[in-house]
Each structure stands twice: as structure tokens, then as C-alpha cells.
Amino acid sequence: MRHRRSASAAVARRAEWKDSTVVSSPPGVRADLEQVFRTAYPRVVAVAARVLGSRDEAEDVAQEVFLTFGRSTVPAGEALGWLSVAAAHTALNHLRTGRRRASREEAASRAATASREAAAGSGEVVSPDVADAVVTREERRRVREALARLPRRQAVALVLRHSGLSYAEVAAVLDLSPGSVGTTVRRAESALRKELNRHASSD
């Protein structure tokens, strides 16, 4: 039920913001914003969600990115690439400064662990699905934290590639040669694994 309310609220928020773009653009806001918004919105949200792991937070990032784009002079032909990179950067910024969200996740993880331990102590059988969900959530949190510690260029390349952009698209938006994208992404994946291992060994 809570998820349904959250999803409904997100849809309503997106619809409200979309409606605001239909109104004639105020001074200083580019005239093609609505058209670009309708075309690029799904990708922008997908990129941000890949970083943040939350559709609601990704939609907040998308709103922020499109507001910035609306006051920019980015050529329309470069809008999709620019927005994708901006979504990755903005989401990484949110990840690096999102202490409140991290604290909520840690609190939820601690509560779930305490619940499992209490159930184990009382002889109750803990549902494997619940345990798996807690482990998965913890692993995702660790990956996001490690991603936030990577050099920004590597992190953005990794996010864009894993968000579905082709090597050619990543090369174009990050001003890389197409042949170097694979190397950049592999280095980012290697750096991410090292970060995960380093922090796992220090826990």
C-alpha cells in the first residue's frame, strides 16, 4: 500500500511538472524545453535511478536537470547527451551528499538485522526472502557508496554504459574516442571492485 501511494505521488509530481512545461515558457527559458523533456525524460530518470536506486529520487534529479537545461544554451541536437551526463553528475552529487538517505537505509538494515537475530533467538524460522532482501539492499548500498568514491569521469562513464548507452554514445557525450570507452569502463569496473573489496576488508 505504501509503495502504491509513493508511486502515485511520484506520478502526480511528474504530471504536475510536465504540465508546467506546457505553459508558454517564461523569459530566459528555452522554447524547446517541452519537446526535449518529452523525448529525454525516460533516459534521464533511468540514468539517475541507476546511480540512486530509487525512482522517486531519480525523478527529483530529473526535475533539477531539466530546470538547468531550460536555462542553458545547449544545442538541441546535443540535448540528450548533455542531459544524460548531467543526470549522472547530479545523481552522484546527491549520492555523495545524501547522508540522510544513507542513514535511513542503515537504520532499516539494522532494524531488519535485529529482527532476524531476535527471531533466531526465539527459535522462529526467518523467511529466506526477507533475509535475501536485506542482504541485497545492503549490497546495493555498498555498491552505491563505492561508486560515489570513484573518480568522477570513471563513475559517469560506468553509469552511462550500464544505463544502456552505446559505446559510441558514451564517447560522444564524454568527448572520448570510441576506442577508449571500453578501456575507461573496464577501469571503472576494476576500481569499483577494489573499492568494494577495500571497504569489505575494513569492516
C-alpha positions in Angstrom: 0.0 0.0 0.0 2.8 2.4 0.9 4.6 1.6 -2.3 1.4 2.3 -4.3 1.0 5.7 -2.5 4.6 6.5 -3.2 4.3 5.6 -6.9 1.1 7.6 -7.2 2.7 10.6 -5.6 5.7 10.3 -8.0 3.3 10.1 -11.0 1.4 13.1 -9.8 4.6 15.1 -9.2 5.8 14.3 -12.7 2.5 15.1 -14.3 2.4 18.4 -12.4 5.9 19.3 -13.6 5.1 18.2 -17.1 2.0 20.4 -17.1 4.1 23.4 -16.0 6.3 23.0 -19.1 3.3 23.2 -21.4 2.6 26.8 -20.4 4.4 29.3 -22.5 8.0 29.5 -21.5 8.9 32.4 -19.2 11.7 34.8 -20.2 15.1 33.1 -20.1 13.7 29.5 -20.6 14.3 27.9 -23.9 11.3 27.3 -26.2 12.1 23.7 -27.0 12.1 22.6 -23.3 8.8 20.7 -23.6 9.8 18.8 -26.7 13.2 17.8 -25.3 11.5 16.9 -22.0 9.1 14.5 -23.5 11.8 12.9 -25.6 14.6 12.6 -23.0 12.7 12.2 -19.7 12.8 8.4 -19.6 16.5 8.2 -20.2 17.3 10.9 -17.7 15.3 9.1 -15.0 16.9 5.8 -15.9 20.4 7.2 -15.6 19.7 8.8 -12.2 17.9 5.7 -11.0 20.9 3.6 -11.9 23.0 5.7 -9.5 20.5 6.2 -6.7 18.5 3.0 -6.8 15.3 5.0 -6.2 12.7 6.0 -8.8 11.4 8.9 -6.6 14.9 10.3 -6.1 15.7 9.9 -9.8 12.6 11.9 -10.7 13.8 14.7 -8.3 17.1 14.6 -10.1 15.4 14.8 -13.5 13.4 17.8 -12.5 16.6 19.5 -11.3 18.4 18.6 -14.5 15.6 19.8 -16.8 15.3 23.1 -15.0 19.0 23.7 -15.5 18.7 22.6 -19.2 15.8 25.0 -19.6 18.1 28.0 -18.9 21.0 26.6 -20.9 22.2 27.3 -24.5 22.9 23.6 -25.2 22.2 22.9 -28.9 19.0 20.9 -29.3 20.9 18.2 -31.2 23.2 17.7 -28.2 20.4 17.8 -25.6 20.1 14.0 -25.0 23.8 13.5 -24.4 24.1 16.6 -22.2 21.1 15.6 -20.1 22.4 12.1 -19.7 25.7 13.3 -18.4 24.0 16.0 -16.2 21.8 13.3 -14.7 24.8 11.1 -13.9 26.7 14.0 -12.3 23.7 15.3 -10.4 22.8 11.8 -9.1 26.4 11.3 -8.0 26.3 14.6 -6.2 23.1 13.5 -4.4 24.7 10.2 -3.6 27.8 11.9 -2.1 25.8 14.3 0.0 22.9 12.1 0.7 23.6 11.3 4.3 20.0 11.4 5.3 19.1 8.7 2.8 22.1 6.6 3.8 21.2 7.0 7.4 17.6 5.8 6.7 18.9 2.8 4.8 21.4 1.9 7.6 18.6 2.2 10.2 16.4 0.0 8.2 19.2 -2.5 7.8 20.0 -2.5 11.5 16.3 -3.0 12.4 16.0 -5.9 10.0 19.1 -7.5 11.3 17.9 -7.1 14.9 14.6 -8.6 13.9 16.3 -11.6 12.4 18.5 -12.1 15.4 15.5 -11.9 17.7 13.6 -14.4 15.7 16.6 -16.7 15.6 16.9 -16.4 19.4 13.3 -17.3 19.9 13.5 -20.3 17.6 11.4 -18.8 14.9 12.1 -19.5 11.3 13.3 -16.5 9.4 11.9 -16.2 5.9 14.7 -16.6 3.4 13.1 -14.0 1.2 13.3 -11.4 4.0 17.0 -12.3 4.7 17.8 -12.2 1.0 16.1 -8.8 0.6 18.2 -7.4 3.5 21.4 -8.7 2.0 20.6 -7.4 -1.4 19.7 -4.0 0.0 23.0 -3.9 1.9 25.0 -4.9 -1.2 23.4 -2.2 -3.3 24.1 0.4 -0.6 27.8 -0.7 -0.6 28.0 -0.5 -4.4 26.5 3.0 -4.4 28.9 4.2 -1.8 31.8 2.7 -3.7 30.6 4.3 -6.9 30.5 7.7 -5.2 34.2 7.3 -4.3 35.3 6.7 -7.8 36.9 9.4 -9.9 34.0 11.3 -11.4 34.8 10.6 -15.1 35.1 6.9 -14.4 31.9 6.9 -12.4 29.9 8.8 -15.1 31.2 6.5 -17.9 30.3 3.4 -15.9 26.8 4.8 -15.1 26.1 5.8 -18.7 27.3 2.5 -20.1 25.2 0.5 -17.6 22.2 2.7 -18.3 22.1 1.4 -21.8 24.1 4.0 -23.8 26.2 2.5 -26.6 30.0 2.9 -26.7 29.5 5.5 -29.4 27.0 7.5 -27.4 29.2 7.4 -24.3 32.2 8.5 -26.4 30.2 11.4 -27.9 28.8 12.8 -24.6 32.1 12.4 -22.7 34.3 13.6 -25.6 36.2 10.3 -25.7 37.4 8.4 -28.7 35.1 5.4 -29.3 38.0 3.0 -28.8 38.8 4.3 -25.4 35.3 3.9 -23.9 35.8 0.2 -23.3 39.0 0.8 -21.5 37.5 3.6 -19.4 34.5 1.4 -18.4 36.8 -1.6 -17.6 39.0 0.6 -15.4 35.9 1.9 -13.7 34.6 -1.6 -13.1 38.0 -2.6 -11.7 38.2 0.5 -9.5 34.7 -0.2 -8.2 35.6 -3.8 -7.3 38.7 -2.6 -5.5 36.7 -0.1 -3.5 34.2 -2.8 -2.6 36.9 -5.2 -1.5 38.9 -2.5 0.4 35.9 -1.5 2.4 34.7 -5.0 2.9 38.1 -5.9 4.4 38.0 -2.9 6.7 34.5 -3.7 8.1 
